[in-house]
Amino acid sequence: MVKKNGKGLVIALIVSLIVIIGLIGFICYDKEIIFSSTTKNEKKQEASSKEQKGEISKESNFNSDDLIIRSEKCINCENSNNYYLVSSYNHINEVEAYFDSSDNKKGVVSIDINEYNKKAVSNYSLSNTTLEYKFKKEIRNVIVSHIGQEELAPLVVFLMNDGTLNYIDIYKGLENNNLSSYKEIKNIKDIITLYQAAVCSGEYCNARTILAQKKDGNFYDLMKLVYE
C-alpha cells in the first residue's frame, strides 16, 4: 500500500509539474517573451508582402511602425529605384486644418504665424490667422504635410468625397501675400486616402511628400504634381 501511494504521489507531482510548465509556456508565448523573435519575423514578412504588392493601409500609416512602399505602383514616378517610407502622422505645429462637421463643404486652416516665422526665419504677417475655404464639393479628409527637402513648406490637401483633391500652398501663399483661394490638382480622381511619406533612395530619405492612393493600390506622389 505504501508503494502504491508513493507511485500515486510521484504521478501527481509529475502531472502538476507538466501543468505548471504548460502554464508558464503559455504566459511567455502570450507576452512574446520566448517567441518574440518569431512574432517579429512574422510581422516583417507581412509588411514585406504588403510592400511587394504596393499596398498602403491606414492602420500601418497611423497606428504602427513605418512601412516601406516601393514605387512600382506610383503612377507619376520616373525613378523606379526610389521608395517611400510611410510613417505615423506627423503633426505640424505651425499649420492645422480641419473641416466643419456641420458643413462638410467648409474647410478651415489655422496658421500660427509666430511659430512659422520662428521656424522659417521669416517675417510674414497675416491679418487673419484662421482662414476659411468654401468648396463646391463635400470634404472626406484633410492632411497637412511638409513638401520637399526643406521642412518649411506646409501643404494642406483636402480630399473631396468624389475622390478629387484641392490644396493650399502655405509657403507660396505667404510669399505672395495671398491665401484667399485654393487650387485643384488637375487630372486626379478616384483617390480614397492620403498619406505622409518620406522620399528615399538607398539608405537616405531626402524629402517629404504626400501620397494619394486609389482603390486599386496605385498612387500619386503629390510633390511631383504640385511642384512640377
N, C-alpha and C positions, 0 to 999 in steps of 0.2 A: 504493500500500500504506500509505503514511503517513497519507493522508487517511482511508482506511477504519479504520485503527487509532485515529485521532483521533475519528472518529464513534463507534466502539465504546466508547471511553473516556468520551465525553460521555454516551452512553446508559446506561452502567454507573453513572456518577455520578448521573444523574437518577433511576434506579431505586433506588439506595441512599438518595438524599435522600427519595424518596417513602416508602420503608420506615421510615426514621428518624422522619419526620413522623408516620406512622401509629402507630408505637410510642409516641411522645410523647403523641399524642392519646388513645390507649387508656389509658395510665397516668393521665393527667389526668382522664379520664372515670371510671376505676375509683376514683380517690381523691376524686372530686367536687370537683376544683379548678376546672375550666371550667364544668361543668354543675351546680354545687351549687345554684344558684337554681332550676333546673328541677326537680331532685330534691326540694327543699324544697316547691316548689309542688305537686308530685305528692303528697307526704306530707300537706300541708294539705288537698288535695282529698279524699284518702282519709279523713282524720279528719272532714272536713265531711260526707262521705257517711255515715259511721257515726253522726255526731251527728244527722243528719236522720232516720235510721232508728231512733234511740233505742237503738242497740246499745252495750253495755258489754263490753269484752273484758278478760280477766285480764291479757293481755300489756300492754295500754296502761295499765292501772292500776298494775302493779307494776314494770314494766321500762322504761317510756319516758316521753315527755312527758305533761304534763297534758292531759286530754281533757274537752271541754265536752259535757255531756249536757242536752238540753232536757227540759222537764217533761211533754211530751205523753204519754209512756208511764208517767208516775208515777201509780200507782193512787190514792193518797190525798192528792194535791196539790190545793190550792184555787186558788193563784195561778199561772196558766199563763205569766206573764211571767218568773217565776224560772227559773234554770237551775242546774246543778250542775257544779262543777269537780272531777272525779275526778283525784286526784293520786297520786304514788308513796306507798307505805305509809310513814306517819309513826310511827316508834317512840316510845312514851311511856315515859319512864324510870321514873316512879313506879309504874306498874302493868304487870305482864306476865301473860300467860295462855297455857296450853298444855293439851293433853290427853295422857293416858298412852297410848303406842303399844301397850303390852301389855294395857291395859284401856281400850277406847275409850268406855266409859261414865263414866270418871272425868275430870273437868276440874280443873285446878289454877290458882289465881290467886295471884300473889305481889305484895305491896304494900310498897314502900319508904316506910314511914310518915314517916321523917325528911325524905325528898325531897319527899313530898306536903305535909307541914306547912310546909316551907320555901317551896314554890311557892304554896300556897294561903293562906299567912299564917294558919295554924290550929294547933290544939294537940290533935289527935286522938291516941288511943293504941290499940294493938292488942296483946293478949296473945300472939297468934299471927299473924305476918305472912304465912304461907303457908296458904291456905285450899283445902280440897278439897271438890268437889261431886260427888255420885254421881247421875248421870242415869239415867232409865229407858230411854233410847234411846242408840244409839251416836252419837258425835260425828264430824262430817265436817270441820268447820273452826271456827276461833275468831278473833275480831278484837277489838282494843281501840282505842277512839277517844273523843276528847272529843265531847261533845254540847252544842250550844247556842253562845251567844256567848262565854261565859267558858271559858277552857281549864283549868277546874278540876273538870270533871265527867266523869271517865272512865267509859265504859260497856263492859262485857265482854259480847260476844254470842257464844253458841255456836250454830253451825248443825248441826242433827242430820241424820242420814242420811235421814230421811223428809221433809226439807225444812221442818221446823218450827224455831222459834227460841226459845232461852232466854237470859236475860240477868241480869247482876248490876250494879246501880247502885251504884258505889263511893261516890259523894258522899252519896247518901241513906243508904247503909248505915253510913257513918262517922257521919253526923249522928244516926242512930237507935241507934248502937252495936250494930248487928246486921247482920252479913254472913254469917250462917249458912245462908241459903237463897237460891235463885234464883227468878226469875219467868218464866213463859211469855208470849210475845206472842200474844195470842189471835187467832183467825181468820186466821192467816197459815200458808200451806202452800206446798209445791212450790217453795221457794227453792233455787237452785242455787249461789249465791255471794254474798259480801258485799264492799262497797267503802267506803273512807273518802272523804268528799267535803265540799266547802265549798258552802254555800247562797249563791247570788249573785243580784243584781238590778242591771241596768245594768252599771256598772264596779266595783261593790263586792260583796265577799263578807263577810257579817257573822256567819256561824255555821258550825259544823261538824256533820256528821251521818254516819250510816251508811246506805248504800243496800243493800237486799236485792232481788236480781234473780231473776226467774223465767225459765224456759227460753224463753218467747216474747218476752223482751226487756222486758216490763213490770216495774216495780219499785216498792218501797215506800220512803218516807222514814221511817226508824225514829224520828227525833226527834219527829215528829208523833204517833207511836203510843205512845212511852214517856212523853212529856210532853204528854198531851192537855190 
